[in-house]
Amino acid sequence: MTVRPVKVGASVTLGNGPLTIIAGPCLAESHGLCQEVAATMAAICGRHGLPFIFKASFDKANRTSVNSVRGGGMEEGLAILDRIKAEFGVPVTTDVHLPDQCAPVAEVVDLLQIPAFLCR
């Protein structure tokens, strides 16, 4: 099998290097929470020489309960992700739920994810 490396942001290449950690809070609830998680993960990954991509969702549309918290929405969530990307110099990713979200989300994040729950 031929491995084709994929560049994610300026600092991470997937495919031919060490294990890449993709981590963050489930939901981008606040900048403070995301900043705390990003700082902790960046420090841990840095100590171990592991590339790190920050992940948080701006909308949890795939919750099993209609009463669950969904988040602050795309505009607020993308603003938080953009700040994390700038503050920590790490690539960021989030999930998209609708085709029309792809273009505006791709302007901010380095990697788009489609939740398995929505791939039916």
KETI-55485 format. One record per residue: residue number from 1; residue in one letter; x, y, z of N, C-alpha, C in turn. Coordinates in Angstrom, 1 decimal, decimal comma, m for minus. Example, Ala and Ser with C-alpha at 12.3 -4.5 7.8 and 13.67 -1.06 7.14 Angstrom:
{1 a {13,2 m5,7 7,8} {12,3 m4,5 7,8} {13,2 m3,3 7,8}}
{2 s {12,8 m2,2 7,1} {13,7 m1,1 7,1} {12,9 0,0 7,9}}
END
This chain:
{1 m {0,8 m1,2 0,0} {0,0 0,0 0,0} {0,9 1,2 0,0}}
{2 t {0,5 2,2 m0,8} {1,3 3,5 m0,9} {0,7 4,4 0,1}}
{3 v {1,5 5,0 0,9} {1,0 6,0 1,9} {1,2 7,4 1,3}}
{4 r {0,2 8,2 1,3} {0,3 9,5 0,8} {0,1 10,5 1,9}}
{5 p {1,2 11,1 2,3} {1,2 12,0 3,4} {0,2 13,2 3,1}}
{6 v {m0,5 13,7 4,2} {m1,4 14,8 4,0} {m1,0 15,8 5,0}}
{7 k {m0,8 17,1 4,5} {m0,4 18,2 5,3} {m1,7 18,8 5,9}}
{8 v {m1,7 19,0 7,2} {m2,8 19,6 8,0} {m2,3 20,8 8,6}}
{9 g {m2,7 22,0 8,1} {m2,1 23,2 8,7} {m0,6 23,3 8,3}}
{10 a {0,1 24,2 9,1} {1,5 24,4 8,8} {2,4 23,5 9,5}}
{11 s {1,9 22,8 10,5} {2,8 22,1 11,4} {2,6 20,6 11,5}}
{12 v {1,6 20,0 10,9} {1,3 18,6 11,0} {1,2 17,9 9,6}}
{13 t {1,9 16,8 9,5} {1,8 16,0 8,3} {1,3 14,6 8,8}}
{14 l {0,2 14,1 8,3} {m0,3 12,8 8,6} {0,2 11,8 7,6}}
{15 g {0,5 10,6 8,0} {0,8 9,5 7,1} {2,2 8,9 7,2}}
{16 n {3,2 9,6 7,5} {4,6 9,1 7,5} {5,3 9,4 8,7}}
{17 g {4,7 9,9 9,7} {5,4 10,4 10,9} {4,9 9,7 12,2}}
{18 p {5,1 10,3 13,3} {4,7 9,7 14,6} {3,2 9,8 14,7}}
{19 l {2,6 9,1 15,7} {1,2 9,2 16,0} {0,8 10,7 16,2}}
{20 t {m0,3 11,1 15,5} {m0,8 12,4 15,7} {m2,0 12,4 16,7}}
{21 i {m1,9 13,3 17,6} {m3,0 13,4 18,6} {m4,0 14,4 18,1}}
{22 i {m5,3 14,0 18,0} {m6,4 14,9 17,7} {m7,3 14,9 19,0}}
{23 a {m7,3 16,0 19,7} {m8,0 16,0 21,0} {m8,5 17,4 21,3}}
{24 g {m9,5 17,4 22,2} {m10,1 18,7 22,7} {m11,4 18,4 23,3}}
{25 p {m12,1 19,4 23,8} {m13,3 19,2 24,4} {m14,4 18,8 23,4}}
{26 c {m15,4 18,1 23,8} {m16,4 17,6 22,9} {m17,1 18,9 22,2}}
{27 l {m17,3 19,9 23,0} {m18,0 21,1 22,5} {m17,2 22,3 22,8}}
{28 a {m17,1 23,2 21,9} {m16,4 24,5 22,1} {m17,4 25,4 22,9}}
{29 e {m17,5 25,1 24,2} {m18,4 25,8 25,1} {m18,0 27,2 25,4}}
{30 s {m16,7 27,4 25,5} {m16,1 28,8 25,8} {m14,7 28,8 25,4}}
{31 h {m14,2 30,0 25,2} {m12,8 30,2 24,8} {m11,9 29,7 26,0}}
{32 g {m12,3 30,1 27,2} {m11,5 29,7 28,4} {m11,3 28,2 28,5}}
{33 l {m12,4 27,4 28,3} {m12,3 25,9 28,3} {m11,4 25,4 27,2}}
{34 c {m11,6 25,9 26,0} {m10,8 25,5 24,9} {m9,3 25,9 25,1}}
{35 q {m9,1 27,1 25,6} {m7,7 27,5 25,9} {m7,0 26,6 26,9}}
{36 e {m7,7 26,3 27,9} {m7,1 25,4 29,0} {m6,8 24,0 28,4}}
{37 v {m7,7 23,4 27,7} {m7,5 22,1 27,1} {m6,4 22,2 26,0}}
{38 a {m6,4 23,2 25,2} {m5,3 23,3 24,2} {m3,9 23,5 24,8}}
{39 a {m3,8 24,3 25,9} {m2,6 24,5 26,5} {m2,0 23,2 27,1}}
{40 t {m2,9 22,4 27,8} {m2,6 21,2 28,4} {m2,1 20,2 27,3}}
{41 m {m2,9 20,0 26,3} {m2,6 19,1 25,2} {m1,3 19,4 24,5}}
{42 a {m1,1 20,7 24,2} {0,1 21,2 23,5} {1,3 20,9 24,3}}
{43 a {1,2 21,1 25,6} {2,4 20,8 26,5} {2,7 19,3 26,6}}
{44 i {1,7 18,5 26,7} {1,9 17,0 26,8} {2,4 16,5 25,5}}
{45 c {1,8 16,9 24,4} {2,3 16,5 23,1} {3,7 17,0 22,8}}
{46 g {4,0 18,2 23,2} {5,3 18,8 23,0} {6,4 18,0 23,7}}
{47 r {6,1 17,6 25,0} {7,0 16,8 25,8} {7,3 15,5 25,2}}
{48 h {6,4 14,9 24,4} {6,6 13,6 23,9} {6,8 13,6 22,3}}
{49 g {7,0 14,8 21,8} {7,3 14,9 20,4} {6,2 14,4 19,4}}
{50 l {5,0 14,6 19,9} {3,8 14,2 19,1} {3,1 15,4 18,5}}
{51 p {2,8 15,3 17,2} {2,0 16,4 16,6} {0,6 16,4 17,2}}
{52 f {0,0 17,6 17,2} {m1,3 17,8 17,9} {m2,2 18,7 17,0}}
{53 i {m3,4 18,2 16,9} {m4,5 18,9 16,2} {m5,6 19,1 17,2}}
{54 f {m6,0 20,4 17,4} {m7,1 20,7 18,4} {m8,4 20,4 17,7}}
{55 k {m9,3 19,7 18,5} {m10,6 19,4 18,0} {m11,7 19,8 19,0}}
{56 a {m12,7 20,5 18,5} {m13,9 20,9 19,3} {m15,0 21,1 18,3}}
{57 s {m16,2 20,8 18,7} {m17,4 21,0 17,8} {m18,1 22,3 18,2}}
{58 f {m18,6 23,0 17,2} {m19,4 24,2 17,4} {m20,9 23,9 17,6}}
{59 d {m21,3 22,7 17,1} {m22,7 22,3 17,2} {m22,7 20,8 17,4}}
{60 k {m23,4 20,3 18,4} {m23,5 18,9 18,6} {m24,9 18,5 18,2}}
{61 a {m25,1 18,5 16,9} {m26,4 18,1 16,3} {m26,7 16,6 16,3}}
{62 n {m25,6 15,9 16,6} {m25,8 14,4 16,6} {m26,0 13,8 18,0}}
{63 r {m26,5 14,6 18,9} {m26,9 14,1 20,3} {m28,1 13,2 20,2}}
{64 t {m28,2 12,3 21,1} {m29,3 11,4 21,1} {m30,5 12,0 21,8}}
{65 s {m30,4 13,0 22,6} {m31,5 13,7 23,2} {m31,7 15,1 22,7}}
{66 v {m32,9 15,4 22,4} {m33,2 16,8 21,9} {m33,0 17,8 23,0}}
{67 n {m32,9 17,4 24,2} {m32,7 18,3 25,3} {m31,3 18,6 25,7}}
{68 s {m30,3 17,9 25,0} {m28,9 18,1 25,2} {m28,4 19,5 24,7}}
{69 v {m27,4 20,0 25,3} {m26,8 21,3 24,9} {m26,1 21,1 23,6}}
{70 r {m26,4 22,0 22,6} {m25,8 21,9 21,3} {m24,6 22,8 21,0}}
{71 g {m24,5 23,8 21,8} {m23,4 24,8 21,6} {m23,8 26,1 21,2}}
{72 g {m22,8 27,0 21,0} {m23,1 28,4 20,7} {m23,3 28,7 19,3}}
{73 g {m23,2 27,7 18,4} {m23,5 27,9 17,0} {m22,2 28,1 16,2}}
{74 m {m22,3 28,1 14,9} {m21,2 28,1 14,0} {m20,3 29,4 14,2}}
{75 e {m20,9 30,5 14,2} {m20,1 31,8 14,3} {m19,3 31,8 15,6}}
{76 e {m19,9 31,6 16,7} {m19,2 31,6 18,0} {m18,1 30,5 18,0}}
{77 g {m18,5 29,3 17,6} {m17,6 28,2 17,7} {m16,3 28,4 16,8}}
{78 l {m16,6 28,9 15,6} {m15,5 29,2 14,7} {m14,5 30,3 15,2}}
{79 a {m15,1 31,3 15,8} {m14,3 32,4 16,4} {m13,4 31,8 17,5}}
{80 i {m13,9 30,9 18,3} {m13,1 30,2 19,4} {m12,0 29,4 18,7}}
{81 l {m12,3 28,6 17,7} {m11,3 27,8 17,0} {m10,2 28,6 16,4}}
{82 d {m10,6 29,7 15,8} {m9,7 30,6 15,1} {m8,7 31,2 16,2}}
{83 r {m9,2 31,6 17,3} {m8,3 32,1 18,4} {m7,4 31,0 18,9}}
{84 i {m7,9 29,8 19,1} {m7,0 28,7 19,6} {m5,9 28,5 18,5}}
{85 k {m6,2 28,4 17,3} {m5,3 28,2 16,2} {m4,2 29,3 16,3}}
{86 a {m4,6 30,6 16,4} {m3,6 31,7 16,5} {m2,8 31,6 17,8}}
{87 e {m3,4 31,4 18,9} {m2,7 31,4 20,2} {m1,7 30,3 20,4}}
{88 f {m2,0 29,1 19,9} {m1,2 27,9 20,1} {m0,4 27,5 18,9}}
{89 g {m0,7 28,0 17,7} {0,0 27,7 16,5} {m0,2 26,2 16,1}}
{90 v {m1,4 25,7 16,4} {m1,7 24,3 16,1} {m2,8 24,3 15,1}}
{91 p {m2,9 23,2 14,3} {m4,0 23,1 13,4} {m5,3 22,8 14,2}}
{92 v {m6,4 23,2 13,7} {m7,7 22,9 14,4} {m8,7 22,2 13,4}}
{93 t {m9,5 21,4 14,0} {m10,6 20,7 13,3} {m11,9 20,8 14,0}}
{94 t {m12,9 20,6 13,2} {m14,3 20,5 13,8} {m15,1 19,7 12,8}}
{95 d {m16,3 19,3 13,2} {m17,2 18,6 12,4} {m18,2 19,5 11,7}}
{96 v {m18,6 19,1 10,5} {m19,7 19,7 9,8} {m20,9 18,8 9,7}}
{97 h {m22,0 19,4 9,7} {m23,3 18,5 9,7} {m24,1 18,7 8,4}}
{98 l {m23,8 19,8 7,6} {m24,6 20,0 6,4} {m23,6 20,5 5,3}}
{99 p {m23,9 20,1 4,1} {m23,0 20,5 3,0} {m22,7 22,0 2,9}}
{100 d {m23,7 22,9 3,2} {m23,5 24,3 3,1} {m22,6 24,9 4,2}}
{101 q {m22,2 24,1 5,2} {m21,3 24,5 6,3} {m19,9 24,4 5,8}}
{102 c {m19,6 23,5 4,9} {m18,2 23,2 4,5} {m17,4 24,4 4,1}}
{103 a {m17,9 25,3 3,2} {m17,1 26,4 2,8} {m16,7 27,4 3,9}}
{104 p {m17,7 27,9 4,7} {m17,4 28,8 5,8} {m16,5 28,2 6,8}}
{105 v {m16,7 26,9 7,2} {m15,9 26,2 8,2} {m14,5 26,1 7,7}}
{106 a {m14,3 25,7 6,4} {m13,0 25,5 5,8} {m12,2 26,8 5,8}}
{107 e {m12,8 28,0 5,9} {m12,1 29,2 5,9} {m11,3 29,4 7,3}}
{108 v {m11,7 28,6 8,3} {m11,1 28,7 9,6} {m10,3 27,5 10,0}}
{109 v {m10,9 26,3 9,8} {m10,2 25,1 10,3} {m9,3 24,5 9,2}}
{110 d {m8,4 23,6 9,6} {m7,5 23,0 8,7} {m7,9 21,6 8,3}}
{111 l {m8,9 21,0 8,9} {m9,4 19,7 8,7} {m10,9 19,6 9,0}}
{112 l {m11,7 19,2 8,0} {m13,1 19,0 8,2} {m13,4 17,6 8,6}}
{113 q {m14,3 17,4 9,5} {m14,7 16,0 9,9} {m16,2 15,9 9,7}}
{114 i {m16,6 14,7 9,3} {m18,1 14,4 9,2} {m18,4 13,3 10,2}}
{115 p {m19,2 13,6 11,2} {m19,5 12,6 12,3} {m20,1 11,4 11,7}}
{116 a {m19,7 10,2 12,2} {m20,2 8,9 11,8} {m21,7 8,9 11,9}}
{117 f {m22,2 9,5 13,0} {m23,7 9,5 13,2} {m24,4 10,1 12,0}}
{118 l {m23,8 11,1 11,3} {m24,5 11,8 10,3} {m24,2 11,2 8,9}}
{119 c {m23,4 10,1 8,8} {m23,1 9,5 7,6} {m24,0 8,3 7,3}}
{120 r {m25,3 8,5 7,4} {m26,2 7,4 7,1} {m27,0 7,6 5,8}}
END
